[in-house]
Amino acid sequence: MSELLSPEALSAIALTLELAGLTTVLLLLLATPLAWWLSQTRSAWRGPIAALVTLPLVLPPTVLGFYLLVAMGPHGPLGQLTQALGWGVLSFTFGGLLLGSIVYSLPFAVQPIQHAFEAMGQRPMEVAATLRASPWNAFIHVALPLAKPGCVTAAILSFAHTVGEFGVVLMLGGNIPGKTRVVSTQIYGHVEAMEYDQAHVLAGGMVLFSFAVLWLLALMKRRHDRVLP
């Protein structure tokens, strides 16, 4: 096993875990207030914004990656902004992968949290208001604890989805060893080089990881259903 895992493969695994971890943390910070707004607002903007958040679910990853690549390029709006800030362009960098992963996995973070907020209903917040809790305190001490199962599900799905990315990361980062080469593109490289033994090890690991994630989610759902009255 250790012989099949080359230094390049170990580097790709480490980079994948770093990318997935950072993406998950940033997505939770972004998705939680967005999910709360979507679950509570009656604004006419709710529909378009909800559709925009969900768009990565139906767009081919290569399409999403292509437009992100154009936006990050030297002539794109994001690329011009990052160059003006002295950061250079984000395409073919870890920062570009991180931004692309956040966009690509956004619905996997927003939807579970939004559903948890919607299932909570208005009653807990109304009770908190009668006890003179501010909206912020009610959100922190009432809404978030009640939505904890949705937040945990969002974290698991975001992490797992980022680990399994291929089209977006290949379009935005290429396959640069030590910089943008993650597990999915490492497998692709092994197959191109007809190194099937090493591809089998990484691909088999991905299958086991995906199975473990789905099993964990099923166990969490069963436990949550038992707790409900």
Summary of the structure (lengths in Angstrom):
residues: 229
radius of gyration: 20.1
end to end distance: 47.8
largest distance: 66.9
contacts: 713
relative contact order: 0.15
helix: 78%
strand: 0%
